[in-house]
Amino acid sequence: MLSTGYRRLLRPALFAAAGGDPEAVHEATLERLEQLGRHPHLVRALRRLTAVDGAEVELAGIRFPGPVGLAAGMDKGARAVTAWQGLGFSHVEVGTVTAHPQPGNPRPRVFRAPLSGGLVNRMGFNNDGAAAVADRLARAGVRRGNGAAGVPVGISLGKSKVTPLPEAVEDYLTSLRLLAPHADYLAVNVSSPNTPGLRRLQDGGHLRELVTALVAETRTLAGDAAAPVPVLVKLAPDLGDEALDEVLEVCEDAGAAGIIATNTTTSRDGLVGLDQRLVDEPGGLSGAPLRDRARAVVARVSSRSALPVIGVGGIMTADDALALLDAGARLVQVYTGFIYAGPGLVAEITARHARRQAPAGTPSLGRRA
Ligand SMILES: Cc1cc2nc3c(=O)[nH]c(=O)nc-3n(C[C@H](O)[C@H](O)[C@H](O)COP(=O)(O)O)c2cc1C
C-alpha cells in the first residue's frame, strides 16, 4: 500500500525533480531528513509507527531492532543519522568516510537505469573527512551503545584518494581513532570500484595487514574495560570463488567480526533497453541487476565461513530480502531498492521477517506499543 503510493505518486515526482539530476534530489531529500532529525519527538512518533515487535536480530554482540539497515553511501556525512529510524531502519551505516576531506569525482556521477531497476554511480567517496563527521556525530549525541537514539550506527571507513596504497593502513587508522567512539560497528570498505586501486586491498597480504591493524587498534582503544568495536569487512561482488575463499580465511584470522556482502559491481549484465546507454559509463552498478550475484556471494560466504553476514545488493522487494536471509545473511541493507520502492519496502521486509520469527501458534504481531 505504502509502496504502491510511493511508486505511483512520489517516485515519479522525485525522478522528474531537479531536471532529473539524481544527486540533486538526493541532497534535497537528505536536507529534509536532517530537518526531521532536529525534532526527536517526531522521529520517535514515526518510529513507533514503523517498529515491529519480534523483529529483533543479534549480530556481533549488537542488538538490532529489526533486520533492515540503510546501506553505506546514502548518508555519507551522518547528516540525517537520527532520522532514518523514523523510516523503519534498524541501523544506519554512515560513510564511507576518509581521513582527508575530499570532493569525489566530477558531476554527473550518479545515473538511473529505470528500466532495469538499477543505478550506476562513481561518487568517489565525496565526504567531509573523519574529523568533521566525528564532530557531527558527537553533536548529535551519537556514541557507541547509544547509536542514533536507539538504532545502532555503523561507520564505513575508506582510503583517502590522496593517500598512496602503501600508506593505506595509517590512513584507515586515522579515521578509526576519530570515529570508533561513535560507532556500534566499523565497516572496512575495500570494495568500492570508484577509488583507484582500492580493491587491491582485498588481496590476501594487503587485507591481512589492514584488518589485523584495525582490529588491534579497536582492542587498544577499548582497553580492559570494554569489548572492542566489531570490525566488519565489505566485499565486492566481482571476486571469484577462489579469491573470496582466501578473503574469508584472512578475515577470520585477522579477527574481523563479520562480512558485508556486497558492494556495487563493475559488471554491466542486467541492463536492459535504453539503460544499456550506461554500459560504458564508469562506476559501480547496484539494484536489481546485482541481485543474483549478491545472493550467490552471501550463500558462499555463509557456507564457507562462520562469520556472520550482512547481505546487501539488489533488494528491490521483500521477497528479495527474505531470499538473502535464506541464503545466510543475518541482517540486510538497502540502497537502490529504497530509491525505487520507498520506505514501504523497509516496513514490509521487517513485518515479514517478524512473522517468520514468531513461534508457531503466535497470533499476528502488532506494532510496538
Ligand atoms: C550512489 C551510491 C553511493 C554509494 N556509496 C557507497 C559508499 O560510500 N560506501 C559503501 O560501502 N558503499 C556505497 N554504495 C554501495 C551500497 O552501500 C550497496 O552496497 C550497493 O549499492 C548494493 O546495494 P543496493 O543494490 O541495495 O543498492 C553506494 C551505492 C550507491 C548507489
The ligand as a Gaussian input file, in Angstrom:
#p B3LYP/6-31G(d) Opt

LIG

0 1
 C       25.096000       6.420000      -5.072000
 C       25.719000       5.301000      -4.269000
 C       26.750000       5.582000      -3.389000
 C       27.353000       4.558000      -2.649000
 N       28.348000       4.860000      -1.771000
 C       28.883000       3.868000      -1.002000
 C       29.881000       4.161000      -0.042000
 O       30.275000       5.306000       0.152000
 N       30.404000       3.126000       0.680000
 C       29.975000       1.823000       0.519000
 O       30.466000       0.921000       1.206000
 N       29.006000       1.528000      -0.390000
 C       28.462000       2.513000      -1.141000
 N       27.484000       2.208000      -2.040000
 C       27.079000       0.784000      -2.198000
 C       25.856000       0.423000      -1.367000
 O       26.109000       0.568000       0.007000
 C       25.445000      -1.038000      -1.662000
 O       26.481000      -1.895000      -1.238000
 C       25.166000      -1.302000      -3.122000
 O       24.538000      -0.201000      -3.718000
 C       24.321000      -2.544000      -3.340000
 O       23.071000      -2.397000      -2.690000
 P       21.723000      -1.959000      -3.465000
 O       21.586000      -2.857000      -4.658000
 O       20.635000      -2.089000      -2.451000
 O       21.936000      -0.539000      -3.877000
 C       26.881000       3.223000      -2.797000
 C       25.829000       2.946000      -3.678000
 C       25.238000       3.957000      -4.405000
 C       24.113000       3.613000      -5.360000

